[in-house]
């Protein structure tokens, strides 16, 4: 503990020299209350009759100095300050008043006629006079901050905003602001952004504005690419608000003489149909609004699936970790999707049901909600739609609703004599990136120009994607109708592959094509489950994912209904009849699922 003699010296030094017109009594209680200082103890100074000591919970200059080590003093009506720590030994009441000013002679520096000085928090708010405050429709507060010859958009709670305020304050005052003053100023700015400022949408990487698309290049100048139906160009200070995460990396400046043709020699894409679908997905990923088909890259070990996914993502959305492991829960998925444009997961061996459902919503649009951290009732709602890349050796789109939204590319194996080392590959890729990007933006420009004129004889699943890709065909160097032909063939393969891998669909095919039923079966889900179990058990034990009750079978059959219809089997669900029973009818309508396919499906079901 500090000695009484030292305390007396601190108090005498803090009081300062005598000046004319000294105020007879300083209102220390009023001053403490005005600035919300936390006083842990107010006690008389025993060696100075009539003097008081106000021990503080924390030092106004350093929040780490706690436990009463800092204190205000009041000696003969004159205010003082002392702190036991060496770092604050030179601080006096004058420095305290510079940060936390007193008003008037009754509650001032102790000298009549002194003009009140603004507090640090007030000065910090004044520093933000040139900032454009606004809030998003979800209520998050943002500021558009002037930096050199451009503006940057940061959440008011972010480190970027705090650093900007610290820098501006230091340039103005020559010293850094206190942590409490910063917190107070940010609270005021958040309130102003919420109640006194307009509502604006904030975008990540891609944004729509009128008939144009804006793409954040992510560079230090905060430049963007503006794409219209006429042309594309690099602009500064775009009319939309972009936010950036710490993982985002800059795109190169696109080249005017760009082309996507070089990309084919860098990616092991396979045949022409795969190439058409790959470029169509890439052009569609540049749409600022979904839906987006999931891109699933499949192939044996060594087919460069991960490399292809990395190169594709770096074209439009480079980040520090382009491929990640699958998320542990929906919250992790949302954080990743909110902080980047493309969501890419590497080396999946399967997709659990919850992740499959979440990826479907992410691809075609849907709201996600979660509880806000450190609150009990506040809810965070995100409405996100993102392009998704998945890769793995196994068939990943086991659930029909996921396969229905996907482009599945089976990559061929790479001959060992043609395999390239990564250093040489990425060197060539980085050299070609500006040209690839320029060619991509030219194709997006053409898609904007031709979208209104596109007419499709049949509108497949993911129609918005199909229209967009068809509009870009000519700019991508494809013949008319090439995309629809490739997309239809890919979808037919996905239907067959999904049905073959599902034991329920295999059982339904065998049931409906049996001599007993001859292409028609009607009954309840309970009856169907019994019939299917007989078929499955003839070949051995039940598969692990086999439904355990009629209700589980009902959900699985409803998900399969679309794909079964496309394979020539119509499933009709009837309303509840007599006795509350719900019937369904399964009928062979056209075509043939083929004995080979059915046998393959049955074998896979039994092998499971």
Secondary structure in CASP SS format (residue, H / E / C, confidence):
PFRMAT SS
TARGET T0000
AUTHOR 0000-0000-0000
METHOD secondary structure of the structure
MODEL  1
X C 1.00
X C 1.00
X C 1.00
X H 1.00
X H 1.00
X H 1.00
X H 1.00
X H 1.00
X H 1.00
X H 1.00
X H 1.00
X H 1.00
X H 1.00
X H 1.00
X H 1.00
X C 1.00
X C 1.00
X C 1.00
X C 1.00
X C 1.00
X C 1.00
X E 1.00
X C 1.00
X C 1.00
X C 1.00
X C 1.00
X C 1.00
X H 1.00
X H 1.00
X H 1.00
X H 1.00
X H 1.00
X H 1.00
X H 1.00
X C 1.00
X C 1.00
X C 1.00
X C 1.00
X E 1.00
X E 1.00
X E 1.00
X E 1.00
X E 1.00
X E 1.00
X C 1.00
X C 1.00
X C 1.00
X C 1.00
X C 1.00
X C 1.00
X C 1.00
X E 1.00
X E 1.00
X E 1.00
X E 1.00
X E 1.00
X C 1.00
X E 1.00
X C 1.00
X C 1.00
X C 1.00
X C 1.00
X C 1.00
X C 1.00
X C 1.00
X E 1.00
X C 1.00
X C 1.00
X C 1.00
X E 1.00
X E 1.00
X E 1.00
X E 1.00
X E 1.00
X E 1.00
X C 1.00
X C 1.00
X E 1.00
X E 1.00
X E 1.00
X E 1.00
X E 1.00
X E 1.00
X C 1.00
X C 1.00
X H 1.00
X H 1.00
X H 1.00
X C 1.00
X C 1.00
X C 1.00
X C 1.00
X H 1.00
X H 1.00
X H 1.00
X H 1.00
X H 1.00
X H 1.00
X H 1.00
X C 1.00
X C 1.00
X C 1.00
X E 1.00
X C 1.00
X C 1.00
X C 1.00
X E 1.00
X C 1.00
X C 1.00
X C 1.00
X E 1.00
X C 1.00
X C 1.00
X C 1.00
X C 1.00
X C 1.00
X C 1.00
X C 1.00
X C 1.00
X H 1.00
X H 1.00
X H 1.00
X H 1.00
X H 1.00
X H 1.00
X H 1.00
X H 1.00
X H 1.00
X H 1.00
X H 1.00
X C 1.00
X E 1.00
X E 1.00
X E 1.00
X E 1.00
X C 1.00
X C 1.00
X C 1.00
X C 1.00
X C 1.00
X E 1.00
X E 1.00
X E 1.00
X E 1.00
X E 1.00
X E 1.00
X E 1.00
X C 1.00
X C 1.00
X E 1.00
X E 1.00
X E 1.00
X E 1.00
X E 1.00
X E 1.00
X C 1.00
X C 1.00
X C 1.00
X H 1.00
X H 1.00
X H 1.00
X H 1.00
X H 1.00
X H 1.00
X H 1.00
X H 1.00
X H 1.00
X H 1.00
X H 1.00
X H 1.00
X H 1.00
X H 1.00
X H 1.00
X C 1.00
X C 1.00
X C 1.00
X C 1.00
X C 1.00
X H 1.00
X H 1.00
X H 1.00
X H 1.00
X H 1.00
X H 1.00
X H 1.00
X H 1.00
X H 1.00
X H 1.00
X H 1.00
X H 1.00
X H 1.00
X H 1.00
X H 1.00
X H 1.00
X H 1.00
X C 1.00
X C 1.00
X C 1.00
X E 1.00
X C 1.00
X C 1.00
X E 1.00
X E 1.00
X C 1.00
X C 1.00
X E 1.00
X E 1.00
X E 1.00
X E 1.00
X C 1.00
X C 1.00
X E 1.00
X E 1.00
X E 1.00
X E 1.00
X E 1.00
X C 1.00
X C 1.00
X C 1.00
X C 1.00
X C 1.00
X C 1.00
X E 1.00
X E 1.00
X E 1.00
X E 1.00
X E 1.00
X C 1.00
X C 1.00
X C 1.00
X C 1.00
X E 1.00
X E 1.00
X E 1.00
X E 1.00
X E 1.00
X C 1.00
X C 1.00
X C 1.00
X C 1.00
X E 1.00
X E 1.00
X C 1.00
X C 1.00
X C 1.00
X C 1.00
X C 1.00
X E 1.00
X C 1.00
X C 1.00
X C 1.00
X C 1.00
X C 1.00
X C 1.00
X C 1.00
X C 1.00
X C 1.00
X C 1.00
X C 1.00
X C 1.00
X H 1.00
X H 1.00
X H 1.00
X H 1.00
X C 1.00
X C 1.00
X C 1.00
X C 1.00
X C 1.00
X C 1.00
X C 1.00
X H 1.00
X H 1.00
X H 1.00
X H 1.00
X H 1.00
X H 1.00
X H 1.00
X H 1.00
X H 1.00
X H 1.00
X H 1.00
X H 1.00
X H 1.00
X C 1.00
X C 1.00
X C 1.00
X C 1.00
X C 1.00
X C 1.00
X C 1.00
X C 1.00
X C 1.00
X E 1.00
X E 1.00
X E 1.00
X E 1.00
X E 1.00
X C 1.00
X C 1.00
X C 1.00
X C 1.00
X C 1.00
X C 1.00
X H 1.00
X H 1.00
X H 1.00
X H 1.00
X H 1.00
X H 1.00
X H 1.00
X H 1.00
X H 1.00
X H 1.00
X H 1.00
X H 1.00
X C 1.00
X C 1.00
X E 1.00
X C 1.00
X C 1.00
X C 1.00
X C 1.00
X E 1.00
X C 1.00
X C 1.00
X C 1.00
X C 1.00
X C 1.00
X H 1.00
X H 1.00
X H 1.00
X H 1.00
X H 1.00
X H 1.00
X H 1.00
X H 1.00
X H 1.00
X C 1.00
X C 1.00
X C 1.00
X E 1.00
X E 1.00
X E 1.00
X E 1.00
X C 1.00
X C 1.00
X C 1.00
X C 1.00
X C 1.00
X C 1.00
X C 1.00
X H 1.00
X H 1.00
X H 1.00
X H 1.00
X H 1.00
X H 1.00
X H 1.00
X H 1.00
X H 1.00
X H 1.00
X H 1.00
X H 1.00
X C 1.00
X E 1.00
X E 1.00
X E 1.00
X E 1.00
X E 1.00
X E 1.00
X C 1.00
X C 1.00
X C 1.00
X C 1.00
X C 1.00
X C 1.00
X C 1.00
X E 1.00
X E 1.00
X E 1.00
X E 1.00
X E 1.00
X E 1.00
X C 1.00
X C 1.00
X E 1.00
X E 1.00
X E 1.00
X E 1.00
X E 1.00
X E 1.00
X C 1.00
X C 1.00
X C 1.00
X C 1.00
X C 1.00
X C 1.00
X C 1.00
X H 1.00
X H 1.00
X H 1.00
X H 1.00
X C 1.00
X C 1.00
X E 1.00
X E 1.00
X E 1.00
X E 1.00
X E 1.00
X C 1.00
X C 1.00
X C 1.00
X C 1.00
X C 1.00
X H 1.00
X H 1.00
X H 1.00
X C 1.00
X C 1.00
X C 1.00
X H 1.00
X H 1.00
X H 1.00
X H 1.00
X H 1.00
X H 1.00
X H 1.00
X H 1.00
X H 1.00
X H 1.00
X H 1.00
X H 1.00
X H 1.00
X H 1.00
X H 1.00
X H 1.00
X H 1.00
X H 1.00
X H 1.00
X H 1.00
X H 1.00
X H 1.00
X H 1.00
X H 1.00
X H 1.00
X H 1.00
X H 1.00
X H 1.00
X H 1.00
X H 1.00
X H 1.00
X H 1.00
X C 1.00
X C 1.00
X C 1.00
X C 1.00
X C 1.00
X C 1.00
X C 1.00
X C 1.00
X C 1.00
X H 1.00
X H 1.00
X H 1.00
X H 1.00
X H 1.00
X H 1.00
X H 1.00
X H 1.00
X H 1.00
X C 1.00
X C 1.00
X C 1.00
X C 1.00
X C 1.00
X C 1.00
X C 1.00
X C 1.00
X C 1.00
X C 1.00
X H 1.00
X H 1.00
X H 1.00
X H 1.00
X H 1.00
X H 1.00
X H 1.00
X H 1.00
X H 1.00
X H 1.00
X H 1.00
X H 1.00
X H 1.00
X H 1.00
X H 1.00
X H 1.00
X H 1.00
X H 1.00
X H 1.00
X H 1.00
X C 1.00
X H 1.00
X H 1.00
X H 1.00
X H 1.00
X H 1.00
X H 1.00
X H 1.00
X H 1.00
X H 1.00
X H 1.00
X C 1.00
X C 1.00
X C 1.00
X C 1.00
X C 1.00
X C 1.00
X C 1.00
X E 1.00
X E 1.00
X E 1.00
X E 1.00
X E 1.00
X H 1.00
X H 1.00
X H 1.00
X H 1.00
X H 1.00
X H 1.00
X H 1.00
X H 1.00
X H 1.00
X H 1.00
X H 1.00
X H 1.00
X H 1.00
X H 1.00
X C 1.00
X C 1.00
X C 1.00
X C 1.00
X C 1.00
X C 1.00
X C 1.00
X C 1.00
X C 1.00
X C 1.00
X C 1.00
X H 1.00
X H 1.00
X H 1.00
X H 1.00
X H 1.00
X H 1.00
X H 1.00
X H 1.00
X H 1.00
X H 1.00
X H 1.00
X H 1.00
X H 1.00
X H 1.00
X H 1.00
X H 1.00
X H 1.00
X C 1.00
X C 1.00
X E 1.00
X E 1.00
X E 1.00
X E 1.00
X E 1.00
X E 1.00
X E 1.00
X E 1.00
X C 1.00
X H 1.00
X H 1.00
X H 1.00
X C 1.00
X E 1.00
X E 1.00
X E 1.00
X E 1.00
X E 1.00
X E 1.00
X E 1.00
X C 1.00
X C 1.00
X C 1.00
X C 1.00
X C 1.00
X C 1.00
X H 1.00
X H 1.00
X H 1.00
X H 1.00
X H 1.00
X H 1.00
X H 1.00
X H 1.00
X H 1.00
X H 1.00
X H 1.00
X H 1.00
X H 1.00
X C 1.00
END
